[in-house]
Amino acid sequence: MSFHEIQFPPRLSLGSVGGPERLTEVVALANGFEERNTPWAHSRRRYDAGVGMRSLDDIADLIAFFEARRGRLHGFRWKDWSDHKSCAPSRQPRFDDQVIGIGDGVTERFQLSKTYVSGTESYRRPIAKPVLGSVRVGIQNDELKDTIHYTVDVVSGVVTFETAPDLGVDVTAGFEFDVPVRFDADLIQTSVATFQAGEVPDVPVVEIRI
């Protein structure tokens, strides 16, 4: 699957709408109860980039980006302004924001992840597209130095340590990240007249598995 390591213009995604989608299969039983199940381990995010267009220049930038991706053919990075940090949106990432693993004295590679918690339930989301230069990593409350103690692959979201963390220690990280997406249509219809009248084009974008 082809993926371009380029971010959709953030000023255009700023005004977009969208968020996570789940697939739940619900079966109604004869006694009035129901059974629910899901084939998805992870949610899938959808966005509409069209509502972020504010000028004809924005439309031109959108079309250029769309053509360079060949429509739905190539994936790209998307900044979800409502959820693009390992911490709250108002904070700056810290090295101890997220526990991404527990050391065993052998494992040197750890996948970045973000855990969402509500009550006693939690969901751990793998992060495959961290933003270059934003990743901070620590072990057992001590921040480590990038390129000295570890390296980060911003294409896969994998942190590799020079020396495997000791048995039982928390491996933590903080970061900003993008969502891997593609356009969900091979057609973008625009009209100068309707745009100036307040109508925006429909530009669906959908998350892809990496």
C-alpha positions, 0 to 999 in steps of 0.5 A: 500500500502506497503512503506519502509521508506528507501532512495535509495542510494543517490550516485546511484541516483546522476547520474540518469535522470528524472523529472516531467510528466503531463497527458494532453488530447488534442482534435483537433476540426473540425475548427482547434482549440483544447481543452486541459484538464488534469485528474491529479491535480499533476505531477508524476515523473519518473526516470532512476536509471540505468545511475547512475551506475558507477561500478560493486559494484554499480550494486550489491548495486542496486540488493540488494536494488531491491530484498529487495523491492521485485521489484515493490511491496514496495515503497521507498524514492528517492532523486531527486538531481535537486529538493530536497529542499524548496529553490534553490539547492544552498541554505540551507533551511530557516524556511520562504522558503514556506508558507504552510498555514494561521492560523485560530486560530483552525487548528493545523495540516498543510501539508508541501508543495512547491509552484512553481511560474512562472509569474502569475501562480503557482503550489502547490506540497504536500510534504509527505516525508521530510528528518528527522532533516531538517524541520524548521518551523516559524509563521509570520517571527519568527522561532519556536523550534522543539518538543517545539512548533511543531512536524513533522511527517516525514512519512506523512509530517504533521506539528502539533503545540502545539497551533493553529496559530492565525487567519491570520498569515502565517505558513512557513517552510523550509526543504529537502525532498524525492520523494515516488517512486517504481520500475516500472519493476519486472526485472533488466537485467545486464551483466558484459561484456556489462556494462564494454563496457559502456552499463548501465541497464534500471532501471525505477522508478516512483513516487507513491501517498501516 
